[in-house]
């Protein structure tokens, strides 16, 4: 094994270890053991990432990971601070269910997510200088798709067509189990209809914020260091684990569905060099999710 290969392998292992430590994996393991997730967990992860960032600056072997370490630290620090606000008595009494209107409750959560995304964008602008360098642009929708034989995608296909195919399939894959689990009556659907425009708006915002801090941030700081395939697998795992406990659906099904979508959206972001294609793929199933929340709201 030559020096360059050994160095890339060490960087890949370090990137994976750091991600797994700060992902929802520790939270999932605690839940499996019947333990509650301690409120200091996020701050332990922030502390680890601060140490990891220092290590990337003082250890020559890890220096190529400093942007990745900084962006993860920024993400978890921003999430930790917004969670502090979310857990205050003032926020819970004014914006948490039950007793809070659908729009008011989700608008407050979306506002916090926007703050996290804006923080990430500011840091990415500082370290990347150009927004195109972290995919904050429309991108080339007619860019060719690298062939995926097991999905039947052959050479010559473009993201312009397959973006909508993937989005439609993803939306249907979420719609069927969601509707079966809720089994809304006709009266429930009629009462939820006035909430559907808000659901579409929240889906659009959520797709943008998550693509910013789950996808663009990690892809832009890592894919040139450890390679496209390893970075896509890493983001697949990170995004999938984040939906294991709190996804819709949750558990292994949520992990597999969202992980696969993360892989597709990551590929589309890298190959189109922009945000629009992955945003569309993310947005359509999110519409189903937020509409399901509206149905559950009127049922309660």
N, C-alpha and C positions, 0 to 999 in steps of 0.2 A: 504494500500500500504506500503510495507516494505521499509527500507532505501535504499537498493541496487536498487530496482526498481525505486524509486523516483530519485535517482542519475542518473541512466541510461536515464531516461526520460528527465531530465534537460540537460544532455549532448547532447542528440539527438536534442532537440529543439534548443540549442545553435549552434550546427553544421549546422542545416538547416537555421537558421536566418542569420548566417555569410555568408553561401554560397549564399543565395538569394540576400543579400545586394551587394555582389561583383560580382554577375553574370551579364549577359546581361539584366536582368529583368528591372533595372532602365532605361537602354538605350532604351529598347522596349517601356516602358511606355512614355518616352519623345517623341519618334517617333510617337506614337499613338496620342499624344497631339499636333502634328504638330511642335514640337520644335526640333532644332538641338542638337546633343550630344556635350556638351562643351568639349574642349580639356583637361580640368582639371579633368574630370570624373575619369580617371584611377588613378590619384594621390589622389583623395578623397578616392577611394577604398583602395589604398596602406596605406593611413593614418588610415582608419578604421581597417585594418588588423593588423597594428602595435599596435593599441590600444587593439585589440582583443588578440594579442599575450601576451601583458603585463597582461591583465586580466587573461589569463590562467596560468600565472606564480604566480600571487599574490592571486588568488581566489582558495581555496582548491577544491571547487565544480567543477571548470572547468579545473583543472590541467591536467586531462587525455587528453585534447584536444590540448596541447601545440605543439605537432608535426604537427598536422593538421593545426593549426594556422600558424606555421612557414612555412610550405610548400605552403600554399596559399599566404602568404606574399611574399615568394621567387618568386612564379609564376607571381604575378601581378607586382612586382618590375622589374622582367626580361622583361615581356611584355611591361611595360611602357617605359623602357630604349630602347628596340629595336624599339618601335613605334616612339620614338623621332628621332632615326636615319632614320626610314622609311619616316618620314614627312619632312626631310630636303630637301632643294632645290637641293642639290647635288644628293641625292638618287633618287628623283623623276625625275630629268632630265636624269639620267643615266640608271635607271632600271624600270621606270614605263611606262605603255602603254599610248598613242600610240607611235609608232616610235622605240620601243625597241624589239629586237628579242625575240621570245618565250622562248628560253632556257635561255638567259641572264636575262630576267625579273623574271622568276620563280626561277632560281638558286639563285638570290640575296635574295628572300623571304625565300627560303629553308635554306639558310645560317643563316639567323636571327633566324629561328625556331630551327635550330640545336644548336645555342648558348643558347637559352632558355632551351632546353632539357638537354644540358650538365650541365647547372647551376643547374637544378633540380637534376640531377644524383649526382653531387658533394655534395649537401646538404643532399640528401637521404643517401649517403655513410657515411656522418658524423654522422647522427642521428640513422641510422639503422645498421651500421658497415658491414653488409654483403649484397651483391647485391641480393642474393636469398630472403632476407627479404623484398625487394621492387620489386620482380618479374623480375629483370633484368637477366633472364636466359631462356633457351628454354622451360623448364617445361616438364610435363608428358603428351604428346599428347594422350596416351592411357588411361588417367584418366577417370573414369566413370562420366557421366553427372547425376546430381541430377534430378530425373524425373520431366518433365514439361508436365502435362497431356493435357493442352489446346493446346500444340504444337505437341502432339502425341508422346512424348519422354517417353519411358517406362524404368523401371529398367533394367540395363545390357548394355545400350548403352554407347558409349565412344565418347570423343571429337575428336578422330582420324578420325572418319567418319563424324560427324556432323559439325566439323569445316568447311569442304569443302562444305557441303550442305548449311549451313548458309551463307557462303561467296558467293556461286553461286546465291542463292535467293536474297541476298542483292544487288549483282551486277546487276541482272536482274531488280530489283525494281527501281534502279537508272537509268538503261539504257533506259527503255521504255519511261518514261516521258521526259528524257533528249533528246533523239533522236526525239521524237515527237515535242518538243519545238524548236529544232534547224532545223529540216527537211533538213539535208545537201544533196546537190546534189552529183552525182557521181564525178564531177570535184572537188568539195570541199574536198571529202574524199581522192581523189588521191593527192591533194596538201598538205593535212594534214598528209599523211602517213609518210613522213620523220621525223615528229615531235613526232610520237607515241612512239619510244624508250625513248625519253626524258620524255614523259608523264608517262611511266611506272616507270622510275627512280624517278620522283617527287612523284608519288603515294607511292612508297616504303618508301621514306624519310618521307613524311607527316604522313603515318600510324605509323611509329616508334616514331616520335616526339610527336604526339598527344596521343599515348598510354602511353608514358612516363609521360607527364605533366597533361593530363586529367584523366588518369586511374590509373597507377601504383602509382603515388604520393599520391592520395587521398585514394585509397583502402588500401595501406600499412600503412597509418597513422590513419585510422579511423575504419576499419571493426572489429577490436578486441575491440573497445571502445563502439560503438553503435550497433554493430551486422551487419551481412551480408546483410540482406534484406533492412534495412534502408540505409546502405551505397550504395547499388546498386541503390536504388531509388534516392538518393541524386546525384550520378554521372550521372544517367539518365537525371535528370532535368538540371544539370549544363551543360552537353554536348549538350543537346537538345536546351537549351536557347542560347548557343553560336552559333548555326546555324540558329536561327530565323531570324536575320537580314542579315547575310552574307553567309548563306548556299546555296547549290545547290542540291535540291530546298530550297527556303527560306520559312518563314512564318510557319504556323501551320503544314503544310505537312513536312517541313524540321525538325521541332521540333519532331514530332511523329516518323519519319523515323530514324533520328539520335539518338533520345532518346531510341528507341527500340534496335537499334544496340549497344548503350552504355550499356544497360542492359545485352545483350547477351555477349558482349566482356568482361564486368566486371565479369560475371559468369565464363566465360572460363578462365580468368586470375586467379581468386580465386581457381577454381577447378583443373586447371592444374598446378597451382603455377608457372606460367611462362608467357612469352611474345609472344611466337610463335603463339599460337592459336588465340588470339585476334588480333595479327598483320595481320594474313591471312584474317580474317573476315573483317578487316578494309581496307586492301590493295586492294581487288578485286573491291569494289564499288569506291574506290578512283581512280583506273585506268580509270573507265568510266568517272569520273568527270574531270580528267586532260586531257583525250582525247577530251572531249567536249570543254575544253578551247582551245585545239589545233584547233578544227574545227571552233570555233568562231574567233580565231586569223586569220586564212586564209580567213575567210569570210569578215573581216573588211577591 
